[in-house]
């Protein structure tokens, strides 16, 4: 009979009444990489690269995944993004920190090759306000500390000499235990993170420093005619503002915004684009990925410091 629903037909669920859809082809990301400990506070932590690959925001966008390797927060996972067009300095910073290239070097490697060649590093964790909740985020990737490298060398030397050493005499049970390495549990301070970044910037020449200054959000008038030393200080002041316990509340976190947009359907993306100032004529015939790019462009226009 016409108009009668077919027996056994699937009930239509709308967005207002529930969730309906397929996740086929959607990358699954487990929050924190399975880590169930406390969130790490601001600081500098030993880490390793666990994945790197292309990101959906553009042809040159890259997403890097890092895990904290030691201490109380070992296993915590965070992401950081870079781009070979709009944030080339960030890509270079990460590759240098991982020991894959030298400053101002060249690269022509697959993501698999980068994973194989990547060494240990450190990640600078900051806290950001996202939907009324403070959460940790990877801001910078730095070279491993020299103290850690020296400790590894000492361990190797101890292993080589082990056979020639006599067993150590037993000590009193009341003897004081060795103090644990503070780097295992305590994050480095912001001053240490700033010093590590300063070392990296000091290796760059004037043209590279000017590009880093521009991509850090400095205007041309801010760094025109500045010396290399002055440029380093300007960049550091921009990246490590005093009294900055979290990223500016007035700004928009593009990474968090992008993650939010990737969960929206076409209709919701169009609505979000209008909220960011896009004209409806601009939205015509755009697919989901193109809409996300448009929204991020509008967000950058409203926040020129990006």
One Martini backbone bead per residue (centre of mass of N, CA, C, O) as a GRO file, in nm:
protein
  306
    1UNK     BB    1   0.096   0.036   0.023
    2UNK     BB    2   0.090   0.353  -0.015
    3UNK     BB    3   0.293   0.516   0.239
    4UNK     BB    4   0.394   0.265   0.365
    5UNK     BB    5   0.611   0.136   0.558
    6UNK     BB    6   0.869  -0.064   0.546
    7UNK     BB    7   0.940  -0.348   0.667
    8UNK     BB    8   1.248  -0.300   0.837
    9UNK     BB    9   1.305  -0.021   0.818
   10UNK     BB   10   1.510   0.230   0.881
   11UNK     BB   11   1.534   0.456   1.116
   12UNK     BB   12   1.521   0.797   1.131
   13UNK     BB   13   1.796   0.990   1.247
   14UNK     BB   14   1.842   1.286   1.390
   15UNK     BB   15   2.023   1.535   1.539
   16UNK     BB   16   1.793   1.593   1.755
   17UNK     BB   17   1.759   1.263   1.849
   18UNK     BB   18   2.062   1.174   1.750
   19UNK     BB   19   2.284   0.918   1.614
   20UNK     BB   20   2.393   0.909   1.263
   21UNK     BB   21   2.640   0.692   1.114
   22UNK     BB   22   2.967   0.663   0.968
   23UNK     BB   23   3.325   0.570   1.049
   24UNK     BB   24   3.432   0.520   0.782
   25UNK     BB   25   3.759   0.649   0.745
   26UNK     BB   26   3.793   0.735   1.045
   27UNK     BB   27   4.013   0.839   1.252
   28UNK     BB   28   4.136   0.701   1.547
   29UNK     BB   29   4.150   0.878   1.868
   30UNK     BB   30   4.307   0.838   2.163
   31UNK     BB   31   4.306   0.986   2.443
   32UNK     BB   32   4.640   1.011   2.535
   33UNK     BB   33   4.718   0.713   2.436
   34UNK     BB   34   4.597   0.568   2.718
   35UNK     BB   35   4.634   0.773   2.927
   36UNK     BB   36   4.549   0.783   3.307
   37UNK     BB   37   4.676   1.023   3.424
   38UNK     BB   38   4.785   1.311   3.503
   39UNK     BB   39   4.817   1.616   3.400
   40UNK     BB   40   5.055   1.806   3.280
   41UNK     BB   41   5.232   2.061   3.353
   42UNK     BB   42   5.410   2.310   3.312
   43UNK     BB   43   5.689   2.234   3.088
   44UNK     BB   44   5.973   2.013   3.056
   45UNK     BB   45   5.995   1.705   2.856
   46UNK     BB   46   6.069   1.398   2.790
   47UNK     BB   47   6.071   1.263   2.447
   48UNK     BB   48   5.887   1.108   2.166
   49UNK     BB   49   5.831   1.001   1.851
   50UNK     BB   50   5.521   0.833   1.724
   51UNK     BB   51   5.424   1.040   1.488
   52UNK     BB   52   5.397   1.119   1.125
   53UNK     BB   53   5.195   1.340   0.908
   54UNK     BB   54   4.949   1.423   0.724
   55UNK     BB   55   4.714   1.680   0.697
   56UNK     BB   56   4.384   1.804   0.618
   57UNK     BB   57   4.436   2.129   0.582
   58UNK     BB   58   4.673   2.053   0.368
   59UNK     BB   59   4.938   1.986   0.153
   60UNK     BB   60   5.161   2.099   0.401
   61UNK     BB   61   5.049   1.957   0.641
   62UNK     BB   62   5.151   1.866   0.985
   63UNK     BB   63   5.151   1.586   1.219
   64UNK     BB   64   5.265   1.553   1.560
   65UNK     BB   65   5.364   1.286   1.787
   66UNK     BB   66   5.399   1.279   2.151
   67UNK     BB   67   5.581   1.118   2.421
   68UNK     BB   68   5.625   1.079   2.736
   69UNK     BB   69   5.898   0.885   2.892
   70UNK     BB   70   5.931   1.012   3.187
   71UNK     BB   71   5.802   0.986   3.486
   72UNK     BB   72   5.490   1.071   3.602
   73UNK     BB   73   5.400   1.134   3.272
   74UNK     BB   74   5.432   0.879   3.138
   75UNK     BB   75   5.243   0.853   2.821
   76UNK     BB   76   5.181   1.116   2.741
   77UNK     BB   77   4.987   1.272   2.475
   78UNK     BB   78   5.076   1.487   2.193
   79UNK     BB   79   5.012   1.764   1.970
   80UNK     BB   80   5.160   1.904   1.663
   81UNK     BB   81   5.178   2.171   1.423
   82UNK     BB   82   5.267   2.210   1.072
   83UNK     BB   83   5.419   2.398   0.787
   84UNK     BB   84   5.570   2.448   0.465
   85UNK     BB   85   5.439   2.747   0.439
   86UNK     BB   86   5.322   2.890   0.723
   87UNK     BB   87   5.536   2.690   0.924
   88UNK     BB   88   5.848   2.628   0.863
   89UNK     BB   89   5.992   2.685   1.133
   90UNK     BB   90   5.852   2.454   1.288
   91UNK     BB   91   5.961   2.220   1.123
   92UNK     BB   92   6.258   2.280   1.177
   93UNK     BB   93   6.254   2.266   1.483
   94UNK     BB   94   6.176   1.964   1.499
   95UNK     BB   95   6.401   1.837   1.322
   96UNK     BB   96   6.635   1.941   1.497
   97UNK     BB   97   6.546   1.816   1.768
   98UNK     BB   98   6.560   1.514   1.632
   99UNK     BB   99   6.827   1.506   1.432
  100UNK     BB  100   6.765   1.521   1.111
  101UNK     BB  101   6.871   1.820   1.108
  102UNK     BB  102   7.010   2.117   1.042
  103UNK     BB  103   7.028   2.430   1.049
  104UNK     BB  104   6.930   2.524   0.737
  105UNK     BB  105   6.855   2.275   0.598
  106UNK     BB  106   6.777   1.974   0.427
  107UNK     BB  107   6.489   1.779   0.285
  108UNK     BB  108   6.419   1.418   0.163
  109UNK     BB  109   6.169   1.255   0.331
  110UNK     BB  110   5.999   1.028   0.472
  111UNK     BB  111   5.813   0.952   0.738
  112UNK     BB  112   5.960   0.685   0.797
  113UNK     BB  113   6.246   0.805   0.802
  114UNK     BB  114   6.199   1.002   1.033
  115UNK     BB  115   6.126   0.791   1.248
  116UNK     BB  116   6.406   0.640   1.236
  117UNK     BB  117   6.588   0.917   1.294
  118UNK     BB  118   6.458   0.991   1.547
  119UNK     BB  119   6.516   1.131   1.843
  120UNK     BB  120   6.535   1.255   2.120
  121UNK     BB  121   6.340   1.484   2.332
  122UNK     BB  122   6.158   1.787   2.398
  123UNK     BB  123   5.864   1.919   2.563
  124UNK     BB  124   5.652   2.196   2.568
  125UNK     BB  125   5.421   2.266   2.821
  126UNK     BB  126   5.097   2.392   2.817
  127UNK     BB  127   4.808   2.584   2.907
  128UNK     BB  128   4.461   2.571   2.808
  129UNK     BB  129   4.152   2.721   2.726
  130UNK     BB  130   3.887   2.469   2.693
  131UNK     BB  131   3.580   2.480   2.764
  132UNK     BB  132   3.644   2.555   3.074
  133UNK     BB  133   3.934   2.398   3.037
  134UNK     BB  134   4.234   2.286   3.147
  135UNK     BB  135   4.492   2.198   2.910
  136UNK     BB  136   4.735   2.031   2.766
  137UNK     BB  137   5.014   2.146   2.545
  138UNK     BB  138   5.205   2.151   2.267
  139UNK     BB  139   5.445   2.400   2.167
  140UNK     BB  140   5.744   2.275   2.184
  141UNK     BB  141   6.048   2.147   2.029
  142UNK     BB  142   6.340   1.997   2.176
  143UNK     BB  143   6.628   1.921   2.267
  144UNK     BB  144   6.804   1.736   2.445
  145UNK     BB  145   6.957   1.727   2.725
  146UNK     BB  146   7.286   1.720   2.826
  147UNK     BB  147   7.242   1.561   3.089
  148UNK     BB  148   7.116   1.310   2.956
  149UNK     BB  149   7.354   1.242   2.770
  150UNK     BB  150   7.567   1.208   2.996
  151UNK     BB  151   7.420   0.975   3.140
  152UNK     BB  152   7.436   0.774   2.904
  153UNK     BB  153   7.746   0.766   2.889
  154UNK     BB  154   7.789   0.658   3.179
  155UNK     BB  155   7.633   0.396   3.142
  156UNK     BB  156   7.815   0.280   2.920
  157UNK     BB  157   8.076   0.279   3.088
  158UNK     BB  158   7.974   0.091   3.310
  159UNK     BB  159   7.923  -0.154   3.125
  160UNK     BB  160   8.220  -0.191   3.024
  161UNK     BB  161   8.344  -0.212   3.341
  162UNK     BB  162   8.198  -0.442   3.497
  163UNK     BB  163   8.396  -0.694   3.477
  164UNK     BB  164   8.641  -0.529   3.644
  165UNK     BB  165   8.461  -0.531   3.889
  166UNK     BB  166   8.397  -0.545   4.208
  167UNK     BB  167   8.202  -0.615   4.439
  168UNK     BB  168   8.015  -0.448   4.637
  169UNK     BB  169   7.988  -0.350   4.937
  170UNK     BB  170   7.803  -0.372   5.196
  171UNK     BB  171   7.553  -0.180   5.325
  172UNK     BB  172   7.379  -0.017   5.525
  173UNK     BB  173   7.040  -0.008   5.585
  174UNK     BB  174   7.078   0.313   5.674
  175UNK     BB  175   7.146   0.414   5.423
  176UNK     BB  176   7.128   0.651   5.195
  177UNK     BB  177   6.944   0.723   4.942
  178UNK     BB  178   6.938   0.803   4.637
  179UNK     BB  179   6.865   1.060   4.460
  180UNK     BB  180   6.653   1.143   4.239
  181UNK     BB  181   6.604   1.250   3.938
  182UNK     BB  182   6.446   1.546   3.886
  183UNK     BB  183   6.380   1.502   3.572
  184UNK     BB  184   6.176   1.262   3.608
  185UNK     BB  185   5.943   1.453   3.774
  186UNK     BB  186   6.043   1.740   3.692
  187UNK     BB  187   5.982   2.008   3.531
  188UNK     BB  188   6.087   2.241   3.350
  189UNK     BB  189   6.130   2.554   3.330
  190UNK     BB  190   6.075   2.837   3.154
  191UNK     BB  191   6.371   2.922   3.155
  192UNK     BB  192   6.478   2.659   3.023
  193UNK     BB  193   6.309   2.680   2.766
  194UNK     BB  194   6.423   2.952   2.678
  195UNK     BB  195   6.721   2.867   2.660
  196UNK     BB  196   6.681   2.647   2.446
  197UNK     BB  197   6.561   2.837   2.230
  198UNK     BB  198   6.802   3.033   2.218
  199UNK     BB  199   7.003   2.831   2.101
  200UNK     BB  200   6.853   2.784   1.834
  201UNK     BB  201   6.839   3.083   1.737
  202UNK     BB  202   7.156   3.133   1.743
  203UNK     BB  203   7.198   2.943   1.476
  204UNK     BB  204   7.072   3.165   1.317
  205UNK     BB  205   7.025   3.369   1.066
  206UNK     BB  206   6.888   3.661   0.973
  207UNK     BB  207   6.673   3.557   0.768
  208UNK     BB  208   6.558   3.335   0.960
  209UNK     BB  209   6.482   3.529   1.191
  210UNK     BB  210   6.278   3.698   1.034
  211UNK     BB  211   6.089   3.463   0.974
  212UNK     BB  212   6.038   3.384   1.270
  213UNK     BB  213   5.919   3.658   1.354
  214UNK     BB  214   5.680   3.658   1.163
  215UNK     BB  215   5.563   3.370   1.257
  216UNK     BB  216   5.534   3.482   1.565
  217UNK     BB  217   5.379   3.786   1.507
  218UNK     BB  218   5.559   3.996   1.392
  219UNK     BB  219   5.613   4.296   1.275
  220UNK     BB  220   5.808   4.465   1.064
  221UNK     BB  221   5.843   4.716   1.255
  222UNK     BB  222   5.970   4.543   1.494
  223UNK     BB  223   6.241   4.418   1.305
  224UNK     BB  224   6.352   4.646   1.162
  225UNK     BB  225   6.704   4.673   1.189
  226UNK     BB  226   6.777   4.432   1.348
  227UNK     BB  227   6.960   4.233   1.516
  228UNK     BB  228   7.016   3.918   1.605
  229UNK     BB  229   6.991   3.963   1.912
  230UNK     BB  230   6.723   4.125   1.899
  231UNK     BB  231   6.554   3.907   1.758
  232UNK     BB  232   6.573   3.690   1.971
  233UNK     BB  233   6.432   3.856   2.195
  234UNK     BB  234   6.164   3.903   2.048
  235UNK     BB  235   6.086   3.606   2.013
  236UNK     BB  236   6.097   3.525   2.311
  237UNK     BB  237   5.883   3.732   2.409
  238UNK     BB  238   5.658   3.604   2.234
  239UNK     BB  239   5.685   3.292   2.334
  240UNK     BB  240   5.763   3.414   2.651
  241UNK     BB  241   5.556   3.549   2.830
  242UNK     BB  242   5.503   3.715   3.103
  243UNK     BB  243   5.267   3.558   3.303
  244UNK     BB  244   5.199   3.297   3.119
  245UNK     BB  245   4.964   3.044   3.200
  246UNK     BB  246   4.825   3.100   2.921
  247UNK     BB  247   4.663   3.143   2.663
  248UNK     BB  248   4.494   3.365   2.525
  249UNK     BB  249   4.157   3.437   2.574
  250UNK     BB  250   4.119   3.614   2.302
  251UNK     BB  251   4.199   3.380   2.149
  252UNK     BB  252   4.246   3.122   1.899
  253UNK     BB  253   4.261   2.779   1.872
  254UNK     BB  254   4.325   2.624   1.584
  255UNK     BB  255   4.355   2.329   1.667
  256UNK     BB  256   4.088   2.308   1.826
  257UNK     BB  257   3.906   2.407   1.599
  258UNK     BB  258   3.972   2.185   1.395
  259UNK     BB  259   3.874   1.946   1.566
  260UNK     BB  260   3.583   2.049   1.581
  261UNK     BB  261   3.523   2.065   1.271
  262UNK     BB  262   3.571   1.753   1.203
  263UNK     BB  263   3.281   1.684   1.362
  264UNK     BB  264   3.126   1.823   1.138
  265UNK     BB  265   2.891   1.889   0.925
  266UNK     BB  266   2.793   2.065   0.659
  267UNK     BB  267   2.579   2.242   0.800
  268UNK     BB  268   2.750   2.327   1.049
  269UNK     BB  269   2.983   2.456   0.885
  270UNK     BB  270   2.818   2.683   0.757
  271UNK     BB  271   2.735   2.814   1.022
  272UNK     BB  272   3.023   2.864   1.127
  273UNK     BB  273   3.117   3.045   0.892
  274UNK     BB  274   2.918   3.276   0.950
  275UNK     BB  275   3.024   3.334   1.240
  276UNK     BB  276   3.318   3.417   1.095
  277UNK     BB  277   3.210   3.603   0.827
  278UNK     BB  278   3.088   3.451   0.606
  279UNK     BB  279   2.955   3.433   0.303
  280UNK     BB  280   2.719   3.259   0.134
  281UNK     BB  281   2.866   3.280  -0.144
  282UNK     BB  282   3.129   3.126  -0.037
  283UNK     BB  283   2.974   2.835   0.018
  284UNK     BB  284   2.940   2.751  -0.258
  285UNK     BB  285   3.032   2.422  -0.335
  286UNK     BB  286   3.146   2.335  -0.066
  287UNK     BB  287   3.317   2.128   0.112
  288UNK     BB  288   3.426   2.031   0.412
  289UNK     BB  289   3.732   2.101   0.377
  290UNK     BB  290   3.683   2.386   0.257
  291UNK     BB  291   3.531   2.497   0.503
  292UNK     BB  292   3.756   2.467   0.708
  293UNK     BB  293   3.956   2.653   0.566
  294UNK     BB  294   3.777   2.905   0.574
  295UNK     BB  295   3.746   2.928   0.882
  296UNK     BB  296   4.051   2.949   0.945
  297UNK     BB  297   4.093   3.208   0.784
  298UNK     BB  298   3.895   3.382   0.949
  299UNK     BB  299   4.040   3.341   1.219
  300UNK     BB  300   4.309   3.472   1.132
  301UNK     BB  301   4.189   3.754   1.067
  302UNK     BB  302   4.089   3.793   1.374
  303UNK     BB  303   4.403   3.667   1.439
  304UNK     BB  304   4.704   3.805   1.346
  305UNK     BB  305   4.906   3.641   1.543
  306UNK     BB  306   4.919   3.367   1.365
   0.00000   0.00000   0.00000
